[in-house]
Amino acid sequence: MFYSQSSSLSDNQCAIEQHWQVGIKGYIHTQVGKVFYFRHIPAQAKYTLVLVNGRIESAYKYRELLWELARNNIGVVTFDHPGQGYSERLLANRQVGHIQNFKQYSDVLSLIIAEQVTPHTDSWLFLAHSMGGAIVRHYLENTPSTGAKGAFFSAPMFEINTAPYPVWFAKLVAKTACILGKAKDFAIGQQSYQPKSFEDNELTGCDERYQAFRALYEQHNELQLGGVSFGWLNAALSETSKKRQPISLPIGIASAEHDSIVNSQAHFAYASQQTLCKIESYPGKHELLCEEDTIRRAVLTQCYEFADSVTLKETGS
């Protein structure tokens, strides 16, 4: 397999950008506005990954991975969630991350699959990061006959780290604020987009990839998104505190040992409740797909081996 190296990022930028340009891009129309998508499926692709990214992210942020997947003859379909990236924003204040409930995210995912995935491939699985993990889990629990071969989760948002407050208190505050008509306002401690220095960041230990992410958002400020609304927080805490249903599909989980965004212990609790789940832990921060090369390569190897196991089993190879 080909693995992109952080030391070669600058040298490969032209090729990475060229791949982004040749991918099929457009918008689908949903009940929560226009949603941007990117699709690239090689003619003889091994399989296709439906990449469901996290909060504040964009398909454009994942250009390195999209290019890398193409080099490995792997198809990909990805998109920007409602209210972020190149998708239509939901509030007049573009900086506020907002949603009413996670079913809205899941309904968009259903449309992406119906319009951009199943017409183009019958061998596909999920690769979901952070908030994308919560969305995919919601989707799978409510869509028994999905067509997916499996789901691989990278640092999924199965439980939010609400420190220094306990989860029950954060839920109470968010719900009360929504009742008082503050659902579309920034939640306590949230603000407009503010880039942090690499030394203060909670996302990755890879300086090159972190700087590339921040430079991208400075150059394309339409991608910038600030903190969450009380409505988003209420929806997220409600979604992640539900009693979970077993999923019949094979599941793979990559968990980050130094994650301060989500609670990594929730990954192991969830894995123990599933019959077809394998979990691995890595010494990285939250964004394992943008981590230092050694960590990122190990996570992608786990993902590729998982994908091979669920797709090759189907073909009898």
Residue, then its C-alpha position, 0 to 999 in steps of 0.5 A: m500500500f502507498y502511504s503519504q508522508s508528512s515530510s513530502l506534503s509540500d512536494n506532493q501538493c500539486a498532485i494532491e490538488q490535481h486529484w481534487q480537481v479531477g474528482i466529481k464535485g457538486y451539491i445535493h438538495t436536502q431538507v436542510g439546504k444544499v450539501f456539497y459532495f466529492r466522489h472519485i471511484p476508479a474504474q477497477a476500484k477495490y472498494t469504496l469508502v464513504l468518508v464521513n468527517g467530523r465537526i468543523e471539517s470539510a472534504y477539502k481538508y481531506r485532500e491528502l487522504l483522498w489522493e492517497l486512497a486513489r493511489n491505492n485504487i480505492g474509491v471514495v465518496t465524501f461530503d460536507h455536513p449541513g452547516q459546515g464546509y462548502s455546504e449551506r449554513l443553517l444560521a445567519n451567523r455562519q460561525v455557529g455550528h448548529i443542528q436540531n437533532f442528529k436525525q437531520y445529519s443521518d437523513v443527509l447521509s441517506l441521501i448521499i448514499a442513495e444519490q452518490v454511492t449505490p448508483h456507482t458501486d456495490s462494494w462500499l463501507f464507512l470510514a467515519h471520524s469523530m462526529g461522523g462516527a456518531i452520525v454513522r452509528h445513528y444511521l446504522e441503528n435505524t437502517p438495517s438494510t443499508g448495503a454497507k459491508g462494514a464501518f470503520f470508526s476513527a476516534p468516534m464521538f460516542e461520548i463527548n468530553t464535557a470536562p470540567y463539567p459532568v455530562w449530566f450537568a452539560k445536558l441540563v444546561a443545554k436543554t434549559a438554554c433551548i427551552l429558554g429560546k437560546a438554541k441558536d446561540f453559542a453555547i457557554g465557552q464557544q466562540s467564532y473560529q479562532p486558530k490555535s498555535f500548534e503547541d496549544n492544539e488538541l487535534t494532532g501531534c503532526d506539525e506539518r499536517y496541522q499547519a496545512f489545515r490552518a493554512l487551508y482555512e485561512q486561505h479559504n475562510e468560507l470553510q471556517l466554523g466556530g463553536v457549537s450552539f446550545g441546540w447542537l450541544n443538546a442534540a449531541l448529548s441526547e444522541t450520545s447518551k441513548k441506549r445503543q442497539p447492536i449492529s449486525l455489520p462488522i465494525g472496526i474502531a481506532s481510538a486515540e489514547h490522548d484524546s481530549i475531544v471525545n471520551s475514549q473509554a466510551h469506545f471500549a464500552y461500545a466495542s464490548q457490546q458488539t459481536l463483530c467489533k475489533i478495537e485498537s488504541y493508538p498513542g495519538k490525539h483526536e485526529l488520528l487520520c491527520e496524525e504523525d506518520t507512524i500513528r497515521r500509517a498504523v491506523l490506515t493499515q488497520c482500516y485497509e485490513f478491515a476493509d479487505s476482510v469485509t469486502l474479500k469475504e463477500t467475493g470469496s477471495 
